[in-house]
Amino acid sequence: MPLTSPAIHIPVLQDEVLAWLQPTPNGLYVDGTLGLGGHTQAILEKTTPSGRVIGFEWDEDAAVKAGERLSGYPDRLHIVRASYAALVPELMGLGVEGIDGLIADLGVSSLQLDQAERGFSFRADHALDMRMDRRGLITAASLVAQLSEEQLANIFYYYGEERQARRIARFLVEARQEAPVSTTGRLAEIVAAAVPRKYHPPKVHVATKVFQALRIAVNGELDNLAKLLATAPEVMVPGARICIITFHSLEDRIVKQTFVQNPAYAVLTKRPVEPSRAEMQRNPRARSAKLRVAVRV
Ligand SMILES: C[S@@+](CC[C@H](N)C(=O)[O-])C[C@H]1O[C@@H](n2cnc3c(N)ncnc32)[C@H](O)[C@@H]1O
């Protein structure tokens, strides 16, 4: 996601999503990651007067805020407080038989990053939480406290693509024997101490990859994405399009491979669609965004 103040919220790749999704006024669309509702609002505007959106959002704060922002579309927006991984059962529960398109804009929202107490960021010292859905039981602190050194190293290596994974895991396990590692600040300090100075990246915080890795593990992000992609064709009508925006290579690889390998999909974007230079300048988070689109055959 994006920018901005709640009032003017321009989501990543908004124009590109509308161009590829091709929403029409009688259509029913799913936004798998409602967030503050930027993409949903764009679809609702484009499909005036009767297009409808079902928005999935498992973070209560985001769902409430999006509901307030989009209160002007009471009959056209339905918010589901569940994971998009439960797309099919949730739609069945609503009596929906087919959808005309789906968008998912993955990852963490600016709202979540800005709420320091959610524990996603090393910019302030808060409880090491990182749950997008606070009904969940697993937090980043519980993983750091309970997993073995090898399990932690694997999370940092596979989900963070962190080359110093083993060393960081060793430092963490030593540190937790002295006192629980339960805050973002302490985790960031331990990572900074574990990684030799010459390997500290010049432009980003040295703990960036470790924080990404823990967030992916806490929220089961890659499993959820795989499940969404595997099950979405069951509810997409033939010709419906699926647009997925990813922010790192692990997610992008899953989308790219599934679109090619699953015979229910035909790929529409041979190469991923990326934001224009102007958008990247306006919104730094857009820099790593990649949009891939497929159609239900
Ligand atoms: C990048 S933001 C989406 C922003 C949105 N497109 C907008 O314009 O406001 C991602 C949102 O997806 C939500 N999310 C992430 N994984 C989810 C999942 N498995 N199910 C439902 N929501 C999820 C997050 O809580 C977050 O609010």
The ligand as an SDF file (V2000), in Angstrom:
LIG
                    3D

 27 29  0  0  0  0  0  0  0  0999 V2000
   -1.2670   -3.1490    1.5700 C   0  0  0  0  0  0  0  0  0  0  0  0
   -2.6830   -3.1080    2.5120 S   0  0  0  0  0  0  0  0  0  0  0  0
   -4.0080   -2.9450    1.3600 C   0  0  0  0  0  0  0  0  0  0  0  0
   -4.3310   -1.5560    1.0310 C   0  0  0  0  0  0  0  0  0  0  0  0
   -5.5500   -1.3350    0.1800 C   0  0  0  0  0  0  0  0  0  0  0  0
   -5.3760   -1.8420   -1.1480 N   0  0  0  0  0  0  0  0  0  0  0  0
   -5.9120    0.1260    0.1360 C   0  0  0  0  0  0  0  0  0  0  0  0
   -5.8920    0.7080   -0.9510 O   0  0  0  0  0  0  0  0  0  0  0  0
   -6.1910    0.6890    1.1770 O   0  0  0  0  0  0  0  0  0  0  0  0
   -2.8480   -4.7780    2.9390 C   0  0  0  0  0  0  0  0  0  0  0  0
   -4.0080   -5.0450    3.8640 C   0  0  0  0  0  0  0  0  0  0  0  0
   -4.3270   -6.4160    3.7180 O   0  0  0  0  0  0  0  0  0  0  0  0
   -4.6250   -6.9500    4.9570 C   0  0  0  0  0  0  0  0  0  0  0  0
   -4.3160   -8.3770    4.8760 N   0  0  0  0  0  0  0  0  0  0  0  0
   -3.0990   -8.9480    4.7690 C   0  0  0  0  0  0  0  0  0  0  0  0
   -3.2240  -10.2730    4.7010 N   0  0  0  0  0  0  0  0  0  0  0  0
   -4.5480  -10.5390    4.7510 C   0  0  0  0  0  0  0  0  0  0  0  0
   -5.3060  -11.7420    4.7460 C   0  0  0  0  0  0  0  0  0  0  0  0
   -4.7090  -12.9360    4.6620 N   0  0  0  0  0  0  0  0  0  0  0  0
   -6.6460  -11.6400    4.7850 N   0  0  0  0  0  0  0  0  0  0  0  0
   -7.2660  -10.4290    4.8820 C   0  0  0  0  0  0  0  0  0  0  0  0
   -6.5970   -9.2620    4.9200 N   0  0  0  0  0  0  0  0  0  0  0  0
   -5.2510   -9.3210    4.8620 C   0  0  0  0  0  0  0  0  0  0  0  0
   -3.7470   -6.2030    5.9290 C   0  0  0  0  0  0  0  0  0  0  0  0
   -4.3070   -6.2530    7.2250 O   0  0  0  0  0  0  0  0  0  0  0  0
   -3.7130   -4.8120    5.3220 C   0  0  0  0  0  0  0  0  0  0  0  0
   -4.6830   -3.9970    5.8800 O   0  0  0  0  0  0  0  0  0  0  0  0
  1  2  1  0
  2  3  1  0
  2 10  1  0
  3  4  1  0
  4  5  1  0
  5  6  1  0
  5  7  1  0
  7  8  2  0
  7  9  1  0
 10 11  1  0
 11 12  1  0
 11 26  1  0
 12 13  1  0
 13 14  1  0
 13 24  1  0
 14 15  1  0
 14 23  1  0
 15 16  2  0
 16 17  1  0
 17 18  1  0
 17 23  2  0
 18 19  1  0
 18 20  2  0
 20 21  1  0
 21 22  2  0
 22 23  1  0
 24 25  1  0
 24 26  1  0
 26 27  1  0
M  CHG  2   2   1   9  -1
M  END
$$$$
